[in-house]
Amino acid sequence: MPDKHDRQTIEFTKDQFLALLKIVYLGNWVANANRGDGQINPRLEDYDDIENFVFSHAKKFGLADYVDDKTAEDGQYFPTRMFEESQDVFEAIDEYNEDTFWDELVEHLAERDFEKHYTKLEIQKMTNDERIDKLYFYIDKWAEEINENSLDNISLNW
């Protein structure tokens, strides 16, 4: 079995490497965008490290405009504003956030209504399949409502 420090070589075209830059950037964004430097929710350093490593090779592919290496003496390579603005990474993040918002809204409303309809004891007595079937009744109901009317029929009782 190879040692974890064994190195392998992978060859990329410039287009493939650019796609890799975007994938690594997006992966790190998902992993660390809502994390801080504190102990409660610290950044996942493995993601930062792999992003740094991949961006450190950008110049070799003629993509110097996409990497800020001013702190390279410290071993840090960051995506530039040009990378963020000229590639579709923010559009991908926006689409992801939009889809996630609607999915989460439907799920939370469905769970709320399911838990209003059934007592805790009734839910505990359900099999997993039964619970999923009954929960999906509400998920389907809310998904249909959201798909047809967006937020038009939803209001808060203050």
Contacts in CASP RR format, 6 or more apart in sequence:
PFRMAT RR
TARGET T0000
AUTHOR 0000-0000-0000
METHOD contacts of the structure
MODEL  1
MPDKHDRQTIEFTKDQFLALLKIVYLGNWVANANRGDGQINPRLEDYDDI
ENFVFSHAKKFGLADYVDDKTAEDGQYFPTRMFEESQDVFEAIDEYNEDT
FWDELVEHLAERDFEKHYTKLEIQKMTNDERIDKLYFYIDKWAEEINENS
LDNISLNW
12 20 0 8 1.000
12 61 0 8 1.000
14 61 0 8 1.000
14 62 0 8 1.000
14 63 0 8 1.000
17 57 0 8 1.000
17 58 0 8 1.000
17 61 0 8 1.000
17 63 0 8 1.000
18 61 0 8 1.000
18 63 0 8 1.000
18 66 0 8 1.000
18 87 0 8 1.000
20 54 0 8 1.000
21 54 0 8 1.000
21 55 0 8 1.000
21 58 0 8 1.000
21 63 0 8 1.000
21 66 0 8 1.000
21 79 0 8 1.000
21 83 0 8 1.000
21 87 0 8 1.000
22 87 0 8 1.000
22 88 0 8 1.000
22 89 0 8 1.000
22 92 0 8 1.000
24 50 0 8 1.000
24 51 0 8 1.000
24 54 0 8 1.000
24 55 0 8 1.000
25 51 0 8 1.000
25 79 0 8 1.000
25 83 0 8 1.000
25 84 0 8 1.000
25 89 0 8 1.000
26 89 0 8 1.000
26 92 0 8 1.000
26 93 0 8 1.000
27 47 0 8 1.000
28 47 0 8 1.000
28 48 0 8 1.000
28 50 0 8 1.000
28 51 0 8 1.000
29 89 0 8 1.000
29 93 0 8 1.000
30 96 0 8 1.000
31 44 0 8 1.000
31 47 0 8 1.000
32 43 0 8 1.000
32 44 0 8 1.000
32 47 0 8 1.000
32 48 0 8 1.000
34 41 0 8 1.000
35 41 0 8 1.000
35 42 0 8 1.000
35 43 0 8 1.000
35 44 0 8 1.000
36 42 0 8 1.000
36 43 0 8 1.000
37 43 0 8 1.000
51 79 0 8 1.000
52 75 0 8 1.000
52 76 0 8 1.000
52 77 0 8 1.000
52 78 0 8 1.000
55 66 0 8 1.000
55 67 0 8 1.000
55 77 0 8 1.000
55 78 0 8 1.000
55 79 0 8 1.000
56 67 0 8 1.000
56 69 0 8 1.000
56 72 0 8 1.000
56 75 0 8 1.000
56 77 0 8 1.000
58 64 0 8 1.000
58 66 0 8 1.000
58 67 0 8 1.000
58 77 0 8 1.000
59 67 0 8 1.000
59 69 0 8 1.000
65 80 0 8 1.000
65 82 0 8 1.000
65 83 0 8 1.000
66 79 0 8 1.000
66 80 0 8 1.000
66 82 0 8 1.000
66 83 0 8 1.000
66 87 0 8 1.000
67 77 0 8 1.000
67 78 0 8 1.000
67 79 0 8 1.000
67 80 0 8 1.000
67 83 0 8 1.000
68 77 0 8 1.000
68 78 0 8 1.000
68 79 0 8 1.000
68 80 0 8 1.000
69 77 0 8 1.000
71 77 0 8 1.000
71 78 0 8 1.000
83 89 0 8 1.000
84 90 0 8 1.000
102 146 0 8 1.000
105 142 0 8 1.000
105 146 0 8 1.000
106 139 0 8 1.000
106 142 0 8 1.000
106 143 0 8 1.000
106 146 0 8 1.000
107 139 0 8 1.000
109 138 0 8 1.000
109 142 0 8 1.000
110 135 0 8 1.000
110 136 0 8 1.000
110 138 0 8 1.000
110 139 0 8 1.000
110 141 0 8 1.000
110 142 0 8 1.000
111 135 0 8 1.000
111 138 0 8 1.000
113 138 0 8 1.000
113 141 0 8 1.000
113 142 0 8 1.000
114 123 0 8 1.000
114 134 0 8 1.000
114 135 0 8 1.000
114 138 0 8 1.000
115 123 0 8 1.000
117 138 0 8 1.000
118 126 0 8 1.000
118 134 0 8 1.000
123 131 0 8 1.000
126 134 0 8 1.000
145 153 0 8 1.000
END
